[in-house]
Amino acid sequence: MRRFGFEIALVPKLLGDFRSAPWPQLVFAVCVLYLAASFDLIHSSSPLRYADDLAAVVLGWAGLRFLSPGRQRVEDIAPGWIEAVQFRLRMLQGDLGNFFLIDHRDQDGFIVSGKNSGTHWLKFMLNAALSSYFAVQPPAHSSGQKANHIVGGAKDPRPYPGLPHFASSHSIPSLFFAWPLVWRFVPRRPIVVLVRNIPEALESNYAKWQNHYAGDMEDFARGDPLRKRFSTDVWWYIHFFNRWGDIARANPGQVLFVRYDELQCDPATQIARIAAHFGITLAQKDLRAALEYSSREKIRDLQDVRYGEEIVPPDESRAMVRFGARENRILDEIFARHLRFAPKFGLTGGTPPDRNCA
């Protein structure tokens, strides 16, 4: 593949930016159809028999190059049909290979969260509450292997064989699980899905990984449907929200959605709500145990330095990462085209949910 790298890199320069405007696509399509058709304007016996084909190639290139709008045009602010096709191929790959809910059917329940949505924070508070409930030692750290406890990784050994175990994951299962008929044959397990306002989650991700990403915040806002440039981007969140929305609709009552801002405002109520979804009624002492770890500072202090990942970025780095008006317009355009379920939770792009906890 390396030998073709130069030619592939030239494609966008030769074709221009034709993702959203209809005229360049129409000119290009007509020229391609002419080249593929058996019809010729110049008879094949003529010495100039290839002139019409050459003209079609030149006209197709010129249409794409000179009729296409510039990047600053409003209608071209967001990725277009090419990215949409790439995104569908990405979803198809997941649909053909991710059967997480069947592969780990031995679990007693699942906690699935969007990335950068408070995963470690929720997991540690819930582990503290459940440790109090079952009268066992809570986990020693908020990150690394010692953070896995009653709530832990799906492949982790159960620390207490006689107690339930709930698997924590960012998994996006196959579309297979969005078919209602499937749930007659798949073991039913309670599922909690932690969701966050997408632009906020993206800003948190960029604050954490910006030194590893190439490009500026506008590039990051556009994302990469092929998942080669960013570990997490807007396309990942759209896939996550849409798929879990489909699964919840297929099996009402099994999936409980918890909003990050609600967890911030009233952690005790949300922890009790999650435990009740798992069939556990927590006492006040159990909720007090969880609330001991409700602050960012406490979770940061309990990070395992040997884990090698900073799960709570410093406040100053988070404050420096904010999408501007253009990035938010790009996100809003992408959401309008592809996001189906997040508005149900008040988690569309642009303005975050009301944080007034009074």
C-alpha positions as CSV (number, residue, x, y, z in Angstrom):
1,M,0.0,0.0,0.0
2,R,2.9,2.4,0.6
3,R,3.7,2.6,-3.2
4,F,0.2,4.1,-3.8
5,G,0.4,6.7,-1.0
6,F,1.5,9.5,-3.3
7,E,-1.4,9.0,-5.7
8,I,-3.9,8.6,-2.9
9,A,-2.7,11.8,-1.3
10,L,-3.2,13.7,-4.6
11,V,-6.9,12.7,-4.9
12,P,-8.4,15.5,-2.7
13,K,-6.1,18.1,-4.4
14,L,-7.1,17.1,-7.9
15,L,-10.8,16.7,-7.2
16,G,-11.3,19.7,-5.0
17,D,-13.8,20.0,-2.2
18,F,-17.0,18.6,-3.8
19,R,-18.7,17.0,-0.7
20,S,-21.8,19.1,-0.4
21,A,-22.5,21.0,-3.7
22,P,-24.8,19.1,-6.2
23,W,-23.4,20.6,-9.5
24,P,-19.9,19.2,-9.3
25,Q,-21.3,15.8,-8.4
26,L,-23.7,15.9,-11.3
27,V,-21.0,16.9,-13.8
28,F,-18.8,14.2,-12.5
29,A,-21.5,11.6,-12.6
30,V,-22.4,12.4,-16.3
31,C,-18.8,12.2,-17.3
32,V,-18.3,8.8,-15.6
33,L,-21.5,7.4,-17.2
34,Y,-20.3,8.6,-20.6
35,L,-17.0,6.8,-20.1
36,A,-18.8,3.6,-19.0
37,A,-21.4,3.6,-21.8
38,S,-21.0,2.0,-25.2
39,F,-22.2,5.2,-26.9
40,D,-19.4,7.4,-28.5
41,L,-19.8,10.9,-30.0
42,I,-16.7,10.2,-32.2
43,H,-16.8,7.0,-34.2
44,S,-14.3,4.4,-33.2
45,S,-12.8,4.3,-36.8
46,S,-11.8,8.0,-36.6
47,P,-8.2,9.0,-35.8
48,L,-9.7,11.2,-33.0
49,R,-11.7,8.4,-31.5
50,Y,-10.2,9.0,-28.0
51,A,-10.8,12.7,-28.0
52,D,-14.3,12.5,-26.6
53,D,-13.1,10.2,-23.7
54,L,-10.3,12.6,-23.0
55,A,-12.8,15.5,-23.0
56,A,-15.0,13.7,-20.6
57,V,-12.1,13.2,-18.2
58,V,-11.1,16.8,-18.4
59,L,-14.7,18.1,-18.1
60,G,-15.3,15.8,-15.0
61,W,-12.1,17.1,-13.3
62,A,-12.9,20.7,-14.2
63,G,-16.4,20.4,-12.9
64,L,-15.2,19.1,-9.6
65,R,-12.4,21.5,-9.3
66,F,-13.9,24.8,-10.4
67,L,-17.7,24.4,-9.6
68,S,-17.1,23.2,-6.1
69,P,-17.6,25.7,-3.2
70,G,-14.7,26.7,-0.9
71,R,-14.4,25.4,2.6
72,Q,-15.8,28.6,4.1
73,R,-19.2,28.1,2.4
74,V,-22.0,27.5,5.0
75,E,-23.4,24.5,3.0
76,D,-20.0,22.8,3.2
77,I,-19.3,23.4,6.9
78,A,-19.9,19.7,7.8
79,P,-18.8,16.4,6.3
80,G,-20.9,15.2,3.4
81,W,-21.8,12.1,1.6
82,I,-18.3,10.5,1.5
83,E,-18.1,10.6,5.2
84,A,-21.6,9.3,5.5
85,V,-20.7,6.2,3.4
86,Q,-17.5,5.7,5.5
87,F,-19.5,5.9,8.7
88,R,-22.0,3.3,7.5
89,L,-19.1,1.0,6.6
90,R,-17.7,1.5,10.1
91,M,-21.1,0.7,11.7
92,L,-21.3,-2.4,9.5
93,Q,-18.0,-3.6,10.8
94,G,-19.3,-3.3,14.4
95,D,-22.6,-5.0,13.5
96,L,-20.8,-8.0,12.1
97,G,-18.4,-8.4,15.0
98,N,-19.6,-7.0,18.3
99,F,-21.8,-9.5,20.3
100,F,-20.7,-8.2,23.7
101,L,-24.0,-8.9,25.4
102,I,-23.9,-12.6,24.4
103,D,-20.1,-13.0,24.8
104,H,-20.4,-11.9,28.5
105,R,-23.8,-13.3,29.4
106,D,-22.3,-14.7,32.6
107,Q,-22.4,-11.1,34.0
108,D,-25.2,-10.0,36.4
109,G,-25.6,-6.7,34.6
110,F,-23.8,-4.1,32.6
111,I,-22.7,-0.5,33.0
112,V,-22.0,1.0,29.6
113,S,-20.8,4.6,29.3
114,G,-19.9,7.1,26.7
115,K,-16.2,7.8,26.7
116,N,-15.1,10.8,28.8
117,S,-18.5,10.7,30.5
118,G,-17.5,10.0,34.1
119,T,-16.9,6.3,33.8
120,H,-14.3,5.9,36.5
121,W,-16.1,8.3,38.8
122,L,-19.4,6.4,38.6
123,K,-17.7,3.0,38.8
124,F,-15.8,4.0,41.9
125,M,-18.8,5.5,43.7
126,L,-20.9,2.5,42.9
127,N,-18.2,0.1,44.0
128,A,-18.0,2.0,47.3
129,A,-21.8,1.7,47.8
130,L,-21.9,-2.0,46.9
131,S,-18.9,-2.8,49.1
132,S,-20.7,-1.2,52.0
133,Y,-23.9,-3.1,51.1
134,F,-22.1,-6.5,50.9
135,A,-19.7,-5.6,53.8
136,V,-16.5,-6.1,51.8
137,Q,-13.4,-3.9,51.3
138,P,-13.8,-1.2,48.6
139,P,-11.3,-1.0,45.8
140,A,-8.0,0.7,46.5
141,H,-7.7,2.8,43.4
142,S,-9.9,4.7,41.0
143,S,-7.9,3.5,38.0
144,G,-5.9,0.4,36.9
145,Q,-6.6,-3.2,37.8
146,K,-7.2,-2.4,41.5
147,A,-10.2,-0.2,40.5
148,N,-12.1,-3.3,39.2
149,H,-14.2,-4.8,42.0
150,I,-17.9,-5.7,42.1
151,V,-18.1,-3.4,39.1
152,G,-15.2,-4.2,36.8
153,G,-14.1,-5.4,33.4
154,A,-16.1,-8.1,31.7
155,K,-13.1,-10.4,31.5
156,D,-11.8,-9.7,35.0
157,P,-12.1,-12.4,37.6
158,R,-14.8,-12.0,40.2
159,P,-13.1,-10.8,43.5
160,Y,-16.0,-12.3,45.5
161,P,-17.4,-15.4,43.8
162,G,-20.5,-15.4,45.9
163,L,-21.4,-11.8,45.0
164,P,-22.8,-10.4,41.8
165,H,-20.5,-8.8,39.2
166,F,-21.4,-6.0,36.9
167,A,-19.3,-5.4,33.7
168,S,-18.2,-1.9,32.9
169,S,-17.7,-1.1,29.2
170,H,-17.8,1.5,26.4
171,S,-19.1,-1.2,24.0
172,I,-21.4,-0.5,21.0
173,P,-23.1,-3.8,20.3
174,S,-24.3,-5.1,17.0
175,L,-27.6,-3.9,15.4
176,F,-28.6,-7.6,16.0
177,F,-29.6,-6.6,19.5
178,A,-32.0,-3.9,18.3
179,W,-34.3,-6.6,16.9
180,P,-37.1,-7.3,19.5
181,L,-37.2,-11.0,18.5
182,V,-33.6,-11.5,19.6
183,W,-34.4,-10.9,23.2
184,R,-36.5,-14.0,23.4
185,F,-33.3,-16.0,23.1
186,V,-30.7,-13.7,24.6
187,P,-30.3,-13.8,28.5
188,R,-31.8,-10.6,29.9
189,R,-29.5,-8.6,32.0
190,P,-30.1,-5.1,33.4
191,I,-28.1,-2.5,31.6
192,V,-27.2,1.0,32.7
193,V,-26.0,3.5,30.0
194,L,-24.2,6.7,31.2
195,V,-24.6,9.5,28.7
196,R,-23.2,13.0,28.5
197,N,-23.7,16.1,26.4
198,I,-21.6,15.2,23.3
199,P,-19.7,18.5,22.8
200,E,-18.7,18.5,26.5
201,A,-17.5,14.9,26.2
202,L,-15.5,15.8,23.1
203,E,-13.9,18.7,24.8
204,S,-12.9,16.5,27.6
205,N,-11.4,14.0,25.2
206,Y,-9.5,16.6,23.3
207,A,-8.1,18.0,26.6
208,K,-6.8,14.6,27.5
209,W,-5.4,13.5,24.1
210,Q,-4.6,16.7,22.2
211,N,-0.9,16.0,22.3
212,H,-1.6,12.7,20.4
213,Y,-3.9,14.2,17.8
214,A,-2.8,15.8,14.6
215,G,-4.8,18.9,13.4
216,D,-6.6,21.6,15.2
217,M,-10.0,21.7,16.9
218,E,-11.9,22.2,13.7
219,D,-10.4,19.0,12.3
220,F,-11.3,17.2,15.6
221,A,-14.9,18.6,15.4
222,R,-15.2,17.1,11.9
223,G,-13.9,13.8,13.1
224,D,-12.8,10.8,11.1
225,P,-15.6,8.2,10.2
226,L,-12.9,5.6,9.4
227,R,-11.5,5.9,13.0
228,K,-7.9,6.3,11.9
229,R,-7.1,9.8,13.2
230,F,-8.8,10.0,16.6
231,S,-9.4,7.4,19.3
232,T,-12.8,9.0,19.9
233,D,-14.7,11.6,17.9
234,V,-18.2,12.8,17.0
235,W,-18.8,9.7,14.9
236,W,-18.1,7.4,17.8
237,Y,-20.7,9.2,20.0
238,I,-23.3,9.2,17.2
239,H,-22.8,5.5,16.8
240,F,-23.0,5.0,20.6
241,F,-26.2,7.0,21.1
242,N,-28.0,5.6,18.1
243,R,-27.2,2.0,18.8
244,W,-28.1,2.1,22.5
245,G,-31.3,4.0,21.7
246,D,-32.2,1.3,19.2
247,I,-31.5,-1.4,21.8
248,A,-33.5,0.3,24.5
249,R,-36.5,0.7,22.2
250,A,-36.3,-3.0,21.3
251,N,-36.4,-4.1,24.9
252,P,-38.1,-1.5,27.1
253,G,-37.3,-1.7,30.8
254,Q,-34.0,-3.4,30.4
255,V,-31.9,-0.3,29.7
256,L,-31.7,2.5,32.2
257,F,-30.2,5.8,30.9
258,V,-28.4,8.0,33.4
259,R,-27.3,11.6,32.5
260,Y,-23.9,12.8,33.6
261,D,-25.3,16.2,34.6
262,E,-27.9,14.5,36.8
263,L,-25.2,12.4,38.4
264,Q,-23.3,15.6,39.2
265,C,-26.3,17.4,40.7
266,D,-27.6,14.5,42.8
267,P,-25.1,11.6,43.0
268,A,-26.9,9.8,45.9
269,T,-30.2,9.6,44.0
270,Q,-28.6,8.4,40.8
271,I,-26.5,5.7,42.6
272,A,-29.6,4.5,44.4
273,R,-31.5,4.5,41.1
274,I,-28.7,2.4,39.4
275,A,-28.6,-0.1,42.2
276,A,-32.4,-0.5,42.2
277,H,-32.2,-1.3,38.4
278,F,-29.8,-4.1,39.4
279,G,-32.3,-5.3,42.0
280,I,-30.4,-3.9,45.0
281,T,-31.9,-1.5,47.6
282,L,-29.1,0.6,49.2
283,A,-29.3,1.9,52.7
284,Q,-28.3,5.4,53.7
285,K,-24.9,4.1,55.0
286,D,-24.2,2.7,51.6
287,L,-25.0,6.0,49.9
288,R,-22.8,7.8,52.4
289,A,-20.0,5.5,51.4
290,A,-20.5,6.4,47.8
291,L,-20.6,10.1,48.5
292,E,-17.2,10.1,50.1
293,Y,-15.9,9.8,46.5
294,S,-18.2,12.2,44.8
295,S,-15.6,14.9,44.1
296,R,-13.1,15.1,41.2
297,E,-10.3,15.7,43.6
298,K,-10.9,12.5,45.5
299,I,-11.0,10.4,42.4
300,R,-7.8,12.1,41.2
301,D,-6.0,11.4,44.5
302,L,-6.9,7.7,44.2
303,Q,-5.5,7.2,40.7
304,D,-3.0,4.4,40.4
305,V,0.2,6.1,39.1
306,R,1.4,2.7,37.7
307,Y,-1.7,2.6,35.4
308,G,-0.1,5.2,33.2
309,E,-3.3,7.1,32.2
310,E,-4.6,10.3,33.7
311,I,-8.3,9.7,34.1
312,V,-9.0,13.1,35.6
313,P,-7.3,15.9,33.5
314,P,-6.2,19.0,35.5
315,D,-8.8,21.7,35.6
316,E,-6.6,24.2,33.8
317,S,-6.2,22.0,30.8
318,R,-10.0,21.5,30.6
319,A,-10.6,25.2,30.9
320,M,-8.4,25.8,27.8
321,V,-10.3,23.4,25.6
322,R,-13.6,24.9,24.4
323,F,-15.3,24.7,21.0
324,G,-15.8,27.9,19.2
325,A,-18.8,29.0,17.1
326,R,-17.5,27.3,13.9
327,E,-16.8,24.0,15.6
328,N,-20.2,24.0,17.2
329,R,-21.8,24.7,13.8
330,I,-19.9,21.8,12.3
331,L,-21.1,19.5,15.2
332,D,-24.7,20.7,14.9
333,E,-24.7,20.0,11.1
334,I,-23.4,16.5,11.7
335,F,-25.9,15.9,14.5
336,A,-28.8,17.1,12.3
337,R,-27.9,14.5,9.6
338,H,-27.0,11.5,11.7
339,L,-27.9,11.7,15.4
340,R,-31.3,10.2,16.2
341,F,-31.6,9.4,19.9
342,A,-29.6,12.0,21.9
343,P,-32.3,14.7,21.6
344,K,-34.5,12.4,23.7
345,F,-32.2,13.0,26.6
346,G,-31.7,16.7,26.0
347,L,-28.2,16.0,24.8
348,T,-28.0,17.6,21.4
349,G,-25.0,19.7,20.3
350,G,-24.3,23.3,21.2
351,T,-25.7,24.4,24.6
352,P,-25.2,21.9,27.4
353,P,-28.1,20.9,29.8
354,D,-28.8,23.3,32.6
355,R,-26.2,22.7,35.4
356,N,-28.2,24.6,38.0
357,C,-28.5,21.9,40.7
358,A,-30.5,24.2,43.1
